[in-house]
Amino acid sequence: MRNRRRLAAALVGGTLLLAGASPAAGRPKGEGDDGAVGSAFAAAVRGEAVDPVALADALERIRPAPVPLLFAVLDRGEVRVPALGAGLVRHRLTAREGEVVARALAGAPPAALREHLEIVAGGPAAARAREIGLRLLGEVGDPADLALLVRLAAPAGGEGRLPHSRREAFEDAAWAVAARAPAGPGILLGLFAGEAPSLRAPLVRAIARSAHGDALRLLVRLLGRDPALDRAILAAVIRRAEWTPLPVDEDVREGVRSYLSAPDPDLVLLAVAAAGKLEDYAAVPILMEAIEAEDPNLRRSAFAALRHITRLTLRSDGDLWNRWYGMESAWWRDEATAAFAALREGEPREVVRAINSLAGRSLERHAVAGALLPCLEREESAVVAAACAALGKLGSRTAERELAGRLWDDDSAVVAAAAGALRAITAENPPPRPLPRPQGRAANIR
């Protein structure tokens, strides 16, 4: 409060009387002051406080943007204003004022900003200055700035272990730059070959945060490049799989599956959990063996993965799981071909029987759901209703859009079956009247 009063006391009629500083100056005229930036703060004082909106307007009017001054003020966390009769007023930036200064920097000419950040990256800049530079590049950087991003985070010669706040700022910036790039997080892969191993874990987390559809595949591609990083990568795969639409491609599942036989027990535990989240049906035999392992942690993790993949509620008993797997494998070997043929070519009663048989499958449920989708286009209401019920039992989200289209069906049994299936898949009640209404049974909501 005293600091604000000193700044307010330097005002005469709302204008600060500066000692030799001009509001248009790009750098301080007097030794130790902050020139045009200080003038902008003075012009923005309202009462005993700086108005952030007025400050933003005042900084916007400075041309050209004084990048070094703005950066220095943000780095110090204070602005120095020479005022007539008040000496040098030192004003500590509030969090809101710091945001305004940072936005002014981000809005500066890109060439001027990058030129200054190159100076920061190449010199003995303090940790705070480097973190400010990283966050600025996160706001405005593009793929061409990745090398500068690395130099800001990990200067040549190294500093040992980087501070947590620096690693966090680098992760945020890398994620933001990748999010703006058409190629997505793939642009970050080249940084793993660099000379800054301390940045690899933040890069893994940045890729895992990406909403890009290829993020999971990119993470799996990194497995094995740096054995010290494999644990972090598998942990990231587990987190990313939580919100990745299933099924995922076989190369992703296979990459994780290869770690189920890793010599490191911790890697095996992570791979088991990842295989479960990815619903890797090919991993089921390995997981069934693991539920009888000596390690109790491995037994528990494998049991949880089996239940997640199969949606079965069997207890952790190797004999029970083996019997189930034998019956499931026999169905796929002996009956699957005829069931899928009946879906395509059978009479309505044969189709319904095939649908009911397929609804009981615990493996490859997404592939089964895909095979059932054409049945939703059939004219026979009994077939459509049976397909809806089967899709609800299978629980595959790949069928949501097509099931939503059946909520407008003319047959109430079909509408009820579709609503029940959507409720089972999403754990939410579907809207009673989805809009717009499609024309005809075959017109799904797209």
ABEGO torsion letter per residue (X at the ends): XAAAAAAAAABBGGBBBBBGBBAABABBABBGBAEAAAAAAAAABBEABBBAAAAAAAAAABOBBBAAAAAAAAAAGBBBBBBBGAEBBBBBBBAAAAAAAAAAAAABBAAAAAAAAAAAAABBBBAAAAAAAAAAAAAABBAAAAAAAAAAABBBGEAEBBBAAAAAAAAAAAAAAAAABAAEAAAAAAAAABABAAAAAAAAAAAAABABAAAAAAAAAABGABAAAAAAAAAAAAAAAAABBOBBBAAAAAAAAAAAABABAAAAAAAAAAAAAAGBAAAAAAAAAAAABABAAAAAAAAAAAAAAAGBABBBBAAAAAAAAAAAAAAAAAAAAAAAAAAAABBAAAAAAAAAAAAABABGAAAAAAAAAAAAABABAAAAAAAAAAAAAAGBAAAAAAAAAAAABABAAAAAAAAAAAAAAAGBBBBABBOBBBBEAABBBX
